[in-house]
Amino acid sequence: MLNRRKLKTISAAVTLGLLAQANIAIAADEDEIEEVVAVGTRLQGSAAAVIEERRGQAFVADILGAEQLSRTGDSDAASALRRVTGLTLVDGKFIYVRGLGERYSSARLNGANIPSPDLTRNVVPLDIFPSSIIESLSVQKAYSPSMPAAFGGGAINIRTKTVPKEFTAGIEVGASYDTSADNGFTYNRDDSGISSNLKEAISFYRGDFDTASIVNKNGLVSDDMSSAGEKANLINQELLKSLPREMGLSKSSLDPAYNVKAHIGNSFVLEDYDVELGFLASVAYDTTWDASEKRTAVLSKDFADNCAKELNTADDAQNSCFETMKDSVETTESERMNAVLNFGVKYDTHSVSLSNLLLTDSEDETDVSIQQSPGGSSVFSIVGDGRANRNHDFKFEERELQVTQLVGQHTLVDISGIGFDWQYTRSKATTDIPVNTTYRFRDNYEGGDYANSIITGDQNRAVYSYTDMEDRVTSYGGNFTLPVYAGDFELEFKAGYDFSDRARIYETSSFAVNNNSGVAIEINDGSQDPLSNSEYLTDEFLNGQSILLSFNEPTAPDADDYLAAQKIDAGYGAFDMIYQNAWRVSGGFRWEEFKQSSIGTSSLIFTQEDLDIFYDEQKIADGTIQEDDIFPALSFTYMAGQNYQVRLGYGETIVRPDLREVVPVSYFDPLTDIRTFGRVGLQSSPIKNLDLRYEYYGDAGDNFSIAAFYKDIEAPIETVLRIGDDDYSATFTNGETAKVYGIEAEWLYDLTSLSDGLFTSGNVTLSDSEAEIDAAFAGNLTNPVKRMTGHSEYVVNLQLNYDSSDGNHSGSLVYNVFGERILAAGVAGRDDAYEQPFHSLDLVYTYYPDFNSKIKFKVKNLLNEDQEVTQSDIVIREKEVGMGISISYTYEFD
């Protein structure tokens, strides 16, 4: 079990947070005080500007500014967005808006569509965007015609930093420590990918590496058949030897985490030409290590009988509840690098900027696990049988996003003040997995102590997989605005065009090492550490053994690769009318034509017959979606009061299937670890959205809002599970209906009446949802009527903030929690699997020793919470998270 070191006394953590407010009185002369007065309310001041932008929006939106990102100490867009009202973070990458899954949110970069480097999701994983390049994050929760119609819970626009108005330059260095990352597993990584020998062999043998195929292809039939078979086995083993076979797994102390950032920018005025030129360049690198203990279990088919008397006993007494149980240690090394180079030119009321963005991150993961069956099924028990299955898993994944974007803004003052803005963006996302290897062993025990290890006499004793994905997007569009003033009316008419062209190629290859002898072979006599088992495939061991390689590509008509293309043409017209500065009406229509085609394919296409199978006209038609529709939106705002306004909004939108969900290609979902298949004929889901919101705006950035929302979803896309011989699988189906409704409140309030410099901010969302799935399509689902997958009934964000009067100190205590949410639907009488609430409490303290320097200290997960998933009130998954401590130093040059 996990070492559950939880600090349950929140009061102690709060006390730690208040320590950040000590030592704030530092003597200063009057000039110094004047210099830092504006800094003394740095968050409240920046919040006022951000709130004013939100107040001026015609449709409901939430905005996070750069200073707010700095305040919470969040390192990327994903972790920062969980502070926004009604948003929760899943898997550290994806944002759920108002309880809706990641498919119901969309992300744009400076208004442009961009590709996703994630292999299993169409949406962009937001952890790839570091907070250091972000100027602000906008989350629009009410649909407007200028937005893409693929809108469910909200649309996120990541606005990156642009050319500065004046000289800026700075550096930052930092280091961090995680309590769970003392020791972990490392290995000798060979990330060279598939060898040329294997590539040539796939083509030559047409993917068939068995003895008969090699005999026939190499003309060995004239030899003695036993001799020919031996030669074929030797040829096969030579192919096996081209795979990395000495992973060198070892347990060691992990390196410390650190980060380095630098930026420089400036603007220059060419007075003779009245032209302003500018640039901004930045680069950042960070690396972290994490080691976590995990437990994953599958409930027994008879869990109700086995567990009825044991639910309130110790964890070890619940073992008979489980069909299988896997304990593992997962070690992850993450590296991220980003580079930004922007240029800008401004003349009169015209400006053009060129932005270049490169984001790369890699994740090297090692998982060492022991799986047993406490209930005594086909998987063995260390206690009862003296045996257990051991897996060594290695995975190295590299993701990269390249974006080149040209943006223009123009105001034609002499032509009725017409405004025109446009963007042209080319971007490419790639994902490469040159290492994805699993070794499978069986360990034997005597008296509970390790005795030896074997490989069983069957297939898949080791599996090597390689994956490449490339996703390209070309996006461009423009918007015209025409202001009109007539008496008590202020009007703005807006029209625009939006185009996106996307293409994705996904290829994967898998090889298996099989024990064709049919009998177990000892690979470790107990004299060596079982960690060394993943080095057993030596040349010496292979000599004389029937250990052979096979190519795991599925045969036609099944596929594990796919090609996909998508085009979206859209145009819209909208208006925004203000009457007597009291009433505001905004709305319009968007026409959108959507075309998408996904085709399952394979690397085993060698003949015309293969082509006819994979590129059959009917298959292409089945994987194609073509639709066009008009999507209306209307918003009313009452703003007669100086300090408040009331909004009412309605919009019709749609959510469409992901690229790979409409073809029967399988993959393992990283959130559920369940093999998931796409489904032909999956339909889009039309949505009707209704929002009502009251907003109050006070002095110094103080504000309060409360809102109600309702969404009616037709044919929602839901995941359904099925039970195979020994495992689960999942696919997708369109439910009949779904609805989401709730209320949310948000505030920022000055607490100087209690203490100078103290203020609070936060938000609370309470909601519910229901999805209905036709029993004929529900598979083995226990609950065809249930909450929507990923929905939390409550989300709470709280912040207690402090800015010292001399501007030298600031601190924040940041709390976040979400209600339990369905991670996977239950099947065959088992209840749905719920991810349990995670109480996140972070402390951020910043010291400003002078005008140029900043020292930031952060403690993450003060409560030392662990992640848990329960099913039928029994813990089936838990993962150690650990407490993180980081410190950084920043210097800004004059």
C-alpha positions, 0 to 999 in steps of 0.5 A, spaced: 500 500 500 501 507 499 505 510 504 499 515 506 503 521 509 497 526 509 497 532 513 489 533 515 490 539 520 488 545 515 489 550 520 497 548 521 497 549 513 494 556 514 499 558 519 504 556 514 501 561 509 501 566 514 508 566 516 509 569 509 506 575 511 512 576 517 518 581 516 514 586 512 516 592 515 522 595 512 524 602 513 524 606 506 525 614 504 519 617 501 522 617 494 522 609 495 515 609 497 513 613 491 517 608 487 513 602 489 506 604 491 504 602 484 507 595 486 503 594 493 497 592 490 500 589 484 494 583 484 489 588 485 491 593 480 492 588 474 485 584 476 482 591 475 484 591 468 482 584 467 476 585 470 474 591 466 476 587 459 471 582 462 466 587 463 466 590 456 465 583 453 458 582 450 458 575 452 460 571 458 467 570 459 473 569 464 480 572 464 486 570 467 492 575 467 499 574 467 500 577 474 494 572 476 498 566 473 504 569 477 500 569 483 498 562 484 505 560 481 502 555 476 507 553 471 503 552 465 496 553 462 492 547 464 494 548 472 493 555 471 486 554 468 483 550 474 483 557 478 477 559 473 470 558 475 467 552 474 474 549 471 477 542 473 483 539 471 484 532 468 490 528 468 494 535 468 493 536 461 485 537 459 480 542 462 473 540 464 468 546 463 462 546 467 463 539 468 463 537 461 469 532 458 475 535 454 471 534 448 466 540 450 472 545 450 476 548 445 483 551 445 485 557 440 492 560 440 491 568 439 485 566 435 487 561 431 486 553 430 492 549 432 494 542 432 494 537 438 500 533 439 496 528 444 495 521 441 488 520 444 485 526 444 483 531 438 483 537 443 490 540 445 493 538 452 494 545 455 500 543 459 504 544 453 504 551 454 508 554 459 505 560 463 512 564 462 509 565 454 502 567 456 500 574 457 492 572 459 488 566 458 480 568 456 475 562 457 468 564 454 463 560 457 457 563 452 457 562 445 458 568 440 458 568 432 465 570 432 467 563 435 468 556 432 461 553 433 464 547 436 463 549 443 460 546 449 462 548 456 467 553 453 472 556 449 479 558 451 484 563 447 491 563 449 494 570 448 501 570 448 506 575 450 507 580 444 512 586 442 513 590 449 512 598 449 519 599 452 526 595 453 525 589 457 530 583 459 530 578 464 533 571 467 530 566 472 533 560 475 529 555 479 530 549 483 525 544 486 524 538 490 518 533 491 518 529 497 515 523 493 522 523 488 527 521 493 528 514 489 526 511 483 527 507 477 532 509 471 534 505 465 539 505 459 534 508 453 535 507 446 531 511 442 533 510 435 527 507 433 525 502 428 532 499 425 533 499 418 533 491 418 526 491 421 524 496 416 526 492 410 524 485 413 517 488 414 517 489 406 521 483 404 517 478 409 510 482 408 510 482 416 510 475 417 516 473 421 514 466 422 519 460 420 515 457 414 515 464 411 522 465 412 523 458 409 519 460 403 522 467 402 529 465 402 529 459 398 530 454 404 525 449 402 531 445 398 534 444 404 533 438 410 526 441 413 529 441 420 535 444 418 531 449 414 527 451 420 534 452 424 536 457 419 530 460 419 530 461 426 537 464 426 534 469 421 529 471 425 533 471 432 538 476 428 532 481 427 530 480 434 537 482 436 536 489 432 531 491 438 534 494 444 535 488 449 539 491 455 534 496 458 539 496 464 533 497 469 536 500 476 534 503 482 537 510 484 537 517 487 533 522 482 536 528 480 534 535 482 529 539 478 531 545 475 529 551 470 532 556 467 528 562 463 531 568 459 527 574 455 529 580 451 525 585 447 525 592 445 521 597 441 524 603 437 521 609 433 524 611 426 522 618 427 523 620 420 518 615 418 513 615 424 514 607 424 515 603 431 519 597 430 519 592 436 521 585 438 521 579 443 525 573 444 525 568 450 527 561 451 526 557 457 528 550 459 526 545 465 526 538 467 523 534 473 523 527 476 517 524 479 516 517 483 510 515 485 507 508 488 501 506 485 495 501 486 490 499 480 485 493 482 479 490 478 473 488 482 471 481 483 465 479 479 462 476 486 465 483 490 458 484 493 459 477 496 466 477 498 467 484 500 460 485 504 463 484 511 470 487 509 468 494 507 470 497 514 476 493 515 483 494 514 486 495 507 489 488 507 483 485 509 479 487 502 484 483 498 478 478 496 474 484 493 479 484 487 479 479 481 487 482 480 491 487 484 497 491 481 502 495 485 507 499 482 512 504 482 512 509 476 518 514 475 517 519 470 523 524 468 519 530 464 523 535 460 520 542 457 523 547 452 520 553 449 523 558 444 519 565 442 521 570 437 516 575 435 517 581 431 512 587 430 511 594 426 506 599 427 505 605 423 499 610 425 493 606 426 496 599 423 500 594 426 503 587 423 506 582 428 510 576 426 510 570 432 514 564 432 513 559 437 517 552 438 514 548 444 517 541 446 516 536 451 518 529 453 516 524 458 521 518 460 516 513 464 518 507 467 513 502 471 515 496 475 509 492 477 507 486 481 500 483 479 497 478 483 490 475 485 488 475 492 481 472 490 485 466 487 483 467 480 488 465 474 493 470 476 497 468 482 498 470 489 504 471 493 501 468 499 497 463 497 501 460 490 508 463 492 507 466 485 506 473 482 507 476 475 512 482 474 512 487 469 517 492 467 514 498 462 519 503 459 516 509 455 519 515 452 515 520 448 517 526 445 512 532 443 513 538 439 509 544 437 511 549 432 507 555 430 508 561 425 503 566 426 502 573 422 497 578 425 494 584 423 490 590 426 488 596 422 483 602 423 481 606 417 479 612 421 478 616 414 473 611 412 468 611 418 472 608 423 472 601 419 476 596 423 480 590 420 484 584 423 486 578 420 491 572 422 494 567 418 497 561 422 501 555 420 502 550 425 505 543 426 504 538 432 508 531 432 509 526 437 514 520 437 514 514 441 521 511 440 521 507 446 515 503 448 517 496 451 514 491 456 517 485 459 513 480 462 516 475 467 513 470 473 516 471 480 517 465 484 517 466 492 519 461 498 516 463 504 514 470 501 522 471 499 524 472 492 526 465 489 527 466 482 524 468 475 521 465 469 518 467 462 512 462 461 511 458 454 507 463 450 507 469 446 508 476 448 514 475 453 516 482 451 513 487 446 516 493 443 512 498 440 513 504 436 509 510 434 509 516 430 504 522 429 504 528 425 498 533 425 498 540 421 493 545 421 493 552 416 488 557 419 486 564 417 481 569 418 479 576 418 474 580 421 471 587 419 468 592 424 463 598 423 462 603 428 455 607 428 453 612 432 446 615 432 443 619 438 442 614 444 444 608 440 451 606 439 452 600 434 457 596 432 456 591 426 461 585 425 463 580 419 468 575 418 471 569 415 474 563 418 478 557 415 482 551 418 485 546 414 488 540 418 491 533 416 494 528 421 498 521 419 498 516 425 503 510 424 504 505 429 508 498 429 509 493 434 513 487 435 513 481 440 518 476 443 515 469 444 517 463 447 515 458 442 518 452 446 511 452 450 515 450 456 517 455 462 524 458 461 528 460 467 531 467 466 534 468 473 536 463 478 535 468 484 542 470 485 541 476 481 536 482 483 529 481 479 530 488 476 535 485 472 530 481 468 529 486 463 536 484 460 535 477 459 535 477 452 542 476 451 546 473 445 548 467 449 541 466 452 538 466 445 543 461 442 539 454 442 532 457 445 526 457 441 525 465 442 522 468 436 520 475 434 513 476 431 510 483 427 504 485 431 500 488 426 493 486 425 491 483 418 486 486 414 481 488 414 483 490 422 487 497 422 492 500 427 494 506 423 490 512 420 489 518 416 485 523 417 483 530 414 479 536 416 476 542 413 472 548 416 469 554 412 465 559 416 463 566 415 459 570 420 455 576 421 454 580 428 451 586 431 453 589 438 448 595 440 448 599 446 442 604 448 443 610 453 448 606 456 443 602 459 441 596 455 446 592 450 444 587 445 449 583 441 448 577 437 448 574 430 449 568 426 455 563 424 455 559 418 459 553 418 461 547 413 465 542 416 468 536 413 472 530 416 474 524 413 478 518 417 481 512 414 484 506 418 490 503 414 496 499 416 503 498 414 501 491 411 499 494 404 503 490 399 498 489 393 492 492 390 487 487 394 490 490 400 489 497 397 482 495 395 480 493 403 483 499 406 481 504 401 474 501 400 469 506 398 464 504 403 469 505 408 471 512 406 464 514 406 463 511 413 469 515 416 466 521 413 462 527 416 460 532 412 455 537 415 453 545 414 449 549 419 447 555 422 449 557 429 445 563 432 447 567 438 443 572 442 445 576 449 442 581 453 445 586 458 442 591 463 447 595 465 444 602 468 447 601 474 454 604 475 457 598 479 453 592 476 450 589 470 445 583 468 447 578 462 442 573 459 445 569 453 442 564 448 446 560 443 446 554 439 453 550 438 455 543 436 460 538 439 463 533 433 467 526 434 474 526 434 479 524 428 480 517 431 473 516 434 470 514 427 474 509 425 475 502 428 482 503 430 484 501 437 488 505 442 489 505 450 486 511 453 491 514 458 486 516 463 483 509 464 488 504 461 482 501 457 483 499 450 478 503 446 476 502 439 473 508 435 466 506 432 463 507 425 457 512 424 458 516 430 454 523 430 455 530 432 452 532 438 448 539 437 447 543 444 443 549 446 446 553 451 443 558 456 446 563 461 444 568 466 449 572 470 449 578 475 456 582 476 458 587 481 464 591 480 467 595 486 473 599 487 480 597 487 478 591 483 473 588 488 468 584 484 462 579 485 458 575 480 453 569 480 451 565 474 446 560 472 447 555 466 443 550 463 445 546 457 441 541 453 445 536 449 442 532 443 445 525 442 451 526 446 458 522 445 459 517 451 464 512 452 461 505 453 464 499 456 464 491 454 467 485 458 471 480 454 474 474 456 479 477 461 479 484 460 475 490 459 474 494 452 471 501 451 468 504 445 463 510 443 456 511 442 451 516 441 446 517 447 439 519 447 439 526 451 444 529 456 443 535 460 448 540 465 445 545 469 448 549 475 450 555 478 457 559 480 459 564 484 466 568 483 469 574 487 475 578 489 474 582 495 479 587 499 480 585 506 484 591 509 478 592 514 482 586 517 489 587 515 492 592 511 494 588 504 490 582 505 484 580 500 481 574 498 479 571 491 475 565 489 469 561 486 464 556 487 460 552 482 455 547 484 452 543 478 449 536 476 448 532 469 444 527 466 446 522 460 441 517 457 444 511 453 439 507 449 440 500 453 441 497 446 447 501 445 449 501 452 453 494 452 454 492 459 453 498 463 450 498 470 447 505 469 444 507 462 442 513 466 448 516 469 452 523 470 456 525 464 463 522 464 468 527 468 462 531 471 463 534 478 458 536 482 462 542 485 468 545 484 471 550 489 477 555 488 479 559 494 485 564 495 487 568 501 492 573 498 497 579 501 501 585 498 505 588 503 504 596 503 512 597 502 511 592 496 517 588 498 512 582 500 506 578 497 503 571 499 498 567 497 494 561 500 491 557 494 486 552 495 482 547 490 478 541 490 473 538 485 467 533 487 468 526 485 467 525 478 466 518 473 472 516 470 469 510 467 462 507 467 461 501 471 459 494 467 456 488 469 453 490 476 459 494 478 458 501 480 461 507 476 468 508 477 469 515 481 475 519 481 475 522 488 476 529 491 483 532 491 484 537 496 490 541 493 493 547 498 499 551 495 503 556 498 506 561 494 510 567 497 514 572 493 520 577 496 522 583 492 529 585 495 529 591 490 525 594 483 529 589 479 529 582 483 524 577 485 525 571 489 519 566 489 518 560 494 512 555 493 510 549 497 505 545 493 500 540 495 501 542 503 496 537 505 500 531 502 493 528 498 494 522 494 489 521 488 484 515 489 479 512 484 473 508 488 468 503 485 462 501 489 465 504 495 472 500 494 478 503 492 481 500 486 486 506 484 491 510 488 497 514 486 502 518 491 502 525 489 507 528 494 509 535 497 513 539 492 517 545 494 520 550 489 524 556 489 526 561 484 530 568 483 528 573 477 532 579 475 529 584 470 534 588 467 533 596 466 
